């Protein structure tokens, strides 16, 4: 989607994995721990390093400032916020 310009590269995210539908929130930590233990150690280290880079203070601060500017620049800051995400399917 980024390559076809459907999504701005600055707003992209990576999905590391999914929890199974049968995995309850209480079971999620154990499931993730088991998954990470079975994953190659070098890949886990790289993911941790990359997450640290992407979650650094600067991008978070910039995103917060952009969100605040969007609200403050709107004609009616108390109105319903815009919904983000995938638009509804047209049938």
N, C-alpha and C positions, 0 to 999 in steps of 0.2 A: 504494500500500500504506500510505503514511503517512496519507493522507486517510481510508482505511477503518479506521484504527487497528490495522492488522495489524503495523506496525512503529512503534516509539517514535521520534518525530522526532529525539531526541537521539542516536540510534544510526544515523541514516541517512548514506548516502554518495552522491556523485555519480559517475557513470561518464563520463569524458571520451570514451572510445572503446575500441575493441577492436582487437587485433592480428589480422591474418588467420591462419587455421590454418597456412598455409604459411610464415609469418614465423618464422624461428628466433630464439632469444634474441640471437644475435650480430648479426642484421639489425635488431633492434628499434630501437636508437638512430637509425639512418639513416631507418627508416620513420617514426618519430615526428617527426624533424626535417623530413622532406619534408611530412608532414601539417600540421605547425604552420606551415610556410612558405606553404602553400596556403590556410590558414585566414585569415579577416579579422584584420588586425593589432590592431584594437580588442578583438576577442573574446579574442585570446591575452593581451593585457594584462589584461583583466578576469579571465581564468582564473588568471593568475599572482597577481594581487592577492587574489582570493578564496582560493586555496590557501594563501597566506601567512597570511590571517586564520584560516582553519580549522585550520591546522597550528601555530598559535601555542603557546607554552609552557603556558598555562593549561589548555586542553582536554586536551593530552597528559598533563599532571600529574594532572588529575582522573581521566582514564581509568586511569592507572597506579594511583592510590590505590584506585579502585573494584575493579580486578582483584585487588590485594593484599588488600583487605578481604574479597572473595568467598572467596579461598583461606583466609585466616586465620580467617574465621567459619565455615567448613565443619566438620562433625563430624570428618572425617578428611582433613586437608590433603594427605596423601600419596596419596590415592585418585586414580583416573583423573579428569582434568578433564572438565567438561561439554563436550559438543560444541556449538559455536555454528553458526549458519547455518540453512538451510532444513531443516525436518524431512523425513524420507523420505516418498515418495508412498505413499498407502494404495491398494491395488488391490482 
